[in-house]
Amino acid sequence: MKKINIASLSLVVLFAVGLTTSAAVISENSNPADSAISTNAHGTDPTTVYDTGNYANRVGEYFAPGVSISVLPFQLPTLAAGEVFTNAVLQLQLLGLDNGDSGLANVDLYGLSARASSTVLASDFYAGATPDLSANATLLQANFLTPASPVRTDPNTGPFVTTSTQGDISLAAFLNAQYAISGPGSYVFLRLSYDQNPALAGNDSYTVLTDDAGGANEKPLLTLTTAAPIPEPSSFAFLLTGLGAGAMGLYRKRRAT
């Protein structure tokens, strides 16, 4: 699979924003299949998917030197013909943040290529200080989570963690690319990758609430802005011709009277 050039696609998104007519907003929670993946789950060596259906995922140190990450599936909606994503915002809540003995590393946000199923795979795992350069992964925002990220104090009002302005643009570009390849109904995966692998000993981790959290505002949320492109130049020409003819007819009528 060819690596997605997110920088080029981001320019396309910015261009599309200026060439659209009416906009619509779609809000979508992550799928209940969201899961954590660990290199050392419960003291075993193989990479393991766990905590599927749990209210929260651990991202960070997990039975050091093991590392745990989180993967959030979202289903692509159905867009009207010619419609595109012009903006996309990811919002989630941190239930907790443990900056323990070794110091908490940052977390990067990646997009993983769309699939027909929402199932999270062990092969979705990645953690480490260097970017994931595999064809399946697109870096959307470095340092999406940091030790300074806010921990929620209220299940309804947060505070929330959201993507940055550039992260929003990159996310919209990624979604447009995946929609063009896989179409509506398929699932994209947003991965929270810990910047450290192997993990240093110490209880250093983020606790991210998932779709299985009880409160409506506790679940990870994608807010998608979509819009249709402007009419084709031929449509503009037809419209302008019609307006011009109408104006000329009105002018002649007034001259005649």
N, C-alpha and C positions, 0 to 999 in steps of 0.2 A: 504494500500500500504506500502511495506517495505521501511524503510528509506535507502537511498543510502549512502554507506560508501565511501565518496569522497576521503579519504586518501588512502584506498586500491586501488581504481580505478586510482588514480594519479600515484601510483607505476606501475600499468599496462601500463599506457601511457608512462612513462619513459622507461619501458622495451621494449615497442613496437617501440619506436623511434630507438632503436639500432638494431631492427630486421626487418627493412623494406627496400624495394628496391627503386623504383622511387617515387618521391613526386609530388603532385599537389597542387595548391593553388586555393581556391574558395573564392570569395568576395561576400557578401550578405548584403543588407540593411535591416533594420527592416521593418516589415509589416505596412501599413498605419493604421492598427487597433490599433497602440500603443495609450495608454490612461493614464490619471492620475486617481487615486482613492483617495477620501477624506472621512474622518469620519465626516466632517462638511461642506459639499459643499454648498456654498452660504447661510450659516446660518441655514441649516437644520441638523437634527441629524443623519439620517441613512447613512451608508457607501454608497457612490455613485461613479459610474464611470462617468468621465466627460472629456472634452477636447479631445475626440476621433476625429481625423482629424485636430486637431490644430497643429500649427508649433512648439509648445513647451509645455512641462509639468512642473508644479511646484512640487518641492520636498522639504518639510519642513512645517513650520507653515502655517496654512490656516484657517482664522477665529478662532483663538485660543479660546478654547483648541484643535481645529481641526487640523488634520495632513493630508498632501497630499503626495502621493508617485507616482512613474511612473512604468509602466509595458510595456516592449518592446517585441513584438512577433517576432520570426524568424522561417522561414520554414526550416526543415531539408532537405538537398539536397539528391540526389540519389548517392550512392557510388557503385563502382564496387564490385563484390563478394570478400569478405575477406578484403576489404579496411577499414581503420580506421582513425579517427581524431588523428593526432599526436600533433597538437597545435591549439589553438584558441585564437584570440585576439579581444576584444571588444574595439571599438573606438567611442567616441562621443564628441560633443562640448557643452560647457556651454555658454549660451548666457548671463547669469548674475549670480551673487552671492551676496546675501544681508545678511550681518552679522549685524543684527539689535540690538535691545535693550537687548535681553536676551542671545545672543550668539548663533552662528550657530552650530548645532550638525553635526556629521558625517553621511555618508550614506553607507549602506552595500549592496553588490551585491549578489542576490540570483538567482538560477535557479529554475523554477517551472516546474513540470512534463508536458510532451507533451500531446497535445490534437489534435483532428481532425480539430477544428476550430481555427481561429486566434483571436476570440472575447475575449477581456479582461473581467473578471468577478469581481463583487464586492467582492467575496470570496477570490480573489487573494491578498487582502489587508493584509499587516503586517507592523507595525512600532513599535519601542521600543528599549531600550538599551540592553535587553537580546536577544539572538539568537532565531530565529523561529525554533522550534524543530518539527514542523509538518512533516508528511511523504511526503507531497507534495513539500516541500521546501528543497533546498540544498544551504548552504552558500558557495559561490564561492570566495568572497574576502571581508573581513571586511575593513571598512574605504576606500571604493572605491572612494568616494568623501569626501573631508575635506575642511575646510575653506581656506586651502592653495592650493586647486586645481586651475589650470589656467583657466581664462575666455578668450574666444576666442577674438582675435583682428582683425582677417581676416577670411571671410567665406571659403576661399580656403586653407589657410595654418594654421588655428587654432590660438593658439596652441590647441591640442587635449588632452582629458583625455583617457588613455588606461589602460587596466588591467595590473597588475604586472606580473612578471615571474611566480610566484606561482599561481596567478590568472589565467594565461593562461593555466597552467597544469590542474588546477581544472576545468576550463571551458571545456577543451577537454575531460576530464574524464566524466564529466556530459553529454556532447553531445553523447559520445559513449554509455553510459548507456541508454539514451533516444532513441537513434537510434535502439539499440538492442531490446527495448521494443515496440516501436511504429512504427519504420521504416520511410522511406522517405516520404516526403509530409506532415507529421504532424508538428505541431507548438510547439516549446518550448518558454518559457516566461522568460525574464531576468528582474528581479524586482529590483528597486532602493528603498530601505527601509530606511526611516529616523530613526535615532537612538533615537528619543525622542517621547514619546506618554504617556499622552497628551502633546501637544506643549505649551510652555510658550508664553505669549503675546509678540508680537514684530514681525517685518517684517523680519523673519529669514528663508531664503529659497534659493534653487538652481533653476535655470531655464535651463532645459535640452532640447536641440533641438531634434525634432523627425523626422520620415520619411517624414512628411508633410512640413518640411522646404524646402525652394526653391532651395538652392544650392546643387550641387552633393556631396560636401564634408561636408555638414552640417548634413547629415543624420547619425544616428547610423549605424555602420558598423561592421560586423563580418568578420574577415579574418581567413579562415580555411585552415590548412595544412593537407592533407590526404596522405596516402601511403598504398601500398599493402604489406602484410607480405612476408618474404623470402620464397622460395620454401620449400615444405615438405622435411624432411630428405631423403625420398626415391628418391626425384628428385635430391638432391645433390649426392646421391650415384650413381644414374644412370649417372649423368653428369661426376662425377669423374671417374667412370668405363670407360665411353666412351673416356675421355681425356687420361686415362692411356693406354687403348688399342691402341689409335691412336699414342701415343708417342712410345709405344713398337714396333708398326709396322714400324714407321719411323726409329727407332734405328736398327731394323733387316734389313731394306732395305739398310741402310748405311753400315752395316757390310757386307752385301752380295756384295756390290760394292767395 
